[in-house]
């Protein structure tokens, strides 16, 4: 009773002071003034009357004591809205959490940087000379980064620049941690990496772990049997008398003749798959594997975003050293001197080789943990069968390369719809599920596309690689249609046939095509540089460069090309026809490429429900763009290509007749309502 009385007194005291309590008095009774005899009675007292005030007679006010507050808060009109708001907040949080989890669950894997756009491969000695010595260099590449960005390139791929001799184009490395002075300094490289990243681009570099130069410090220590370096290379006893060496077996070098060479210092033969100045490392030695791992780490620490590992199929050799079988068993063994005259069952793709390549991947994964810093790994598996090439993708639960570089289009010497179609389907049909393809039409070791096919087919080949699923790879100069050179007055000991595609980049029509201000460049510039160069083609409305830029922009902006299904419709000696489509998008791209003379194509015969007339989205002939063509009869000129666009609800990859002819790498669907990609297809 005493407690109840105290509460009532507290309420009464607060009520008496409610006139002057503006929220500044905390838990204190307000002193009451003596009433003026002439003044009217207190309004609150008058309303409440002579009895003790009750809770129903008052309203909430600022500064009320907690006892009053608790009394008010328990009333239904205050409690119900508060509880409703609380549960509404809880429900909203749960709904948002569930929606977020659902979106994450159904979202397809985002494309990584090496999937999102083309790669641009640079032979640094021929790209741009910054110091007027006639040789391209790292600073020259940095000077031309703005040009590279106009091509919508995502990744720059630089071939070997390590300190090395001139043998075999710097593939015989003297020091894997040094820049060759021809190309600049380590500081130049660091500046280039920073500039590339500032442009939003990525950088991958070549690395050939199979062998070194015979001038490498490891080899010098090994030939002298110094400590752990004794077995860094493959040594074996052999007979050497009167200048003649009898090797341990019949194994041959890629360049011909025996792959064994006698070393007078060690008095043994060492093994070399390539030139005798390039001894093979012994990858059966775990110390060698650790050395290569540390070199990979060195360049990753420098900021490199990935590697192209070359010649990896040569990493291991059979330790039993048995002779390899002859292709022609009747041939006299002493006359077998060419590489192609043996089956290389003991010197290529040995058991354990893929384990070593996977160890490279594991090393790079340690540097891929930071968001946005995934490190790319590619392998060059040239000369492998298609099945052997696909092994470099790895196993279902063991990752190896992100992709082996696809050079099969680079091997084509004549334009043909059937041969192009065979290359495409061979790769897509054999590629493991969920893996990513790539396409390249040239490189430093093959003839230029223009010289192989003719200038009429440059645009159509660029259209091909930008409309196929996967990553396009462009060798410098292919965007303007550069061709092979005829080498003359060369002061260096190279095989002339390997120089044809390495001529200086043609920037403008000034001296040396704008490549260098030197009096003499390491290779001569092609004689057509006055008309085939970057500056000229920038101003032409329908040049190879302009079309390349339009294709790369279309590839970057269209989900149909970056994420869509590929369905092939037809191929013959002239044409290749295929579509790109994506669930959730009614538009379809249909690509028609003519690799022969003038030909006619009837699309109605291939797709019965295609519209009678369709729009030309992009063409190798600028006069056709934006117009429409009759799908019953499309006339294509020599080397002409069209990207047609039309609407279709029933996409081909859902139709039974086409299901076996459709491929997708990372399946996704588009929701136009939410404007997102999802995997609930």
Buried (B, 14 or more C-beta within 10 A) or exposed (E): EEEEEEEEEBBBBBBBBBEEBEEEBEEEBBEEEEEEEEEEEBEBEEEBEEEEBEEEEBEEBEBBBEEBEEBBEEEEEEEEEEEEEEEEEEEEEEEEEEEEEEEEEBBBEEBEBBBBBBBBBBBBBBBBBBBEBBBBBBBBBBBBBEBBEBBBBBBBBBBBBBBBBEBBBBBBBBBBEBBBEBBBBEEBBBBBBEBBEEBEBBBBBBBBBBBBBBBBEBBEBBBEEEEEBBBBBBBEEBEBEEEEBEBBBBBBBBBEEBBBBBBEEBEBBBBBBBBBBBBBBBBBBEEBBEBBBEBBBEBBEBBBBBBBBBBBBBBBBBEEBEEBEBEEEEEEEEEBEEBEBBEBEBBBBBEEBBEBBBBBBEBBEEBBEEEEEBBBBBBBBBBBEBEBBBBBBBEEEEBBBBBBBBBBBBEBEEBBBBBBBBBBBBBBEEBEEEBBBBBBBBBBBBBBBBBBBBBBBBBBBBBBBBBBBBBBBBBBBBBBBBBBBEBEEEEEEBEEEBBBBBBBBBBBBEBBBBBBBBEEBBBBBBEBBBEBBBBBBBEEEBBBBBBBBBBBBBBBEBBBBBBBBBBBBBBBEBBBBBBBBBBBBEBBBBBBBBBBEEBEBEBBEBBEEBBEEBBBBBBBBBEBBEEBBEBBEBEBEBBBBBBBBBEBEEBBBBBEEBEEBBBBBBBBBBEEEEEBBBEEB
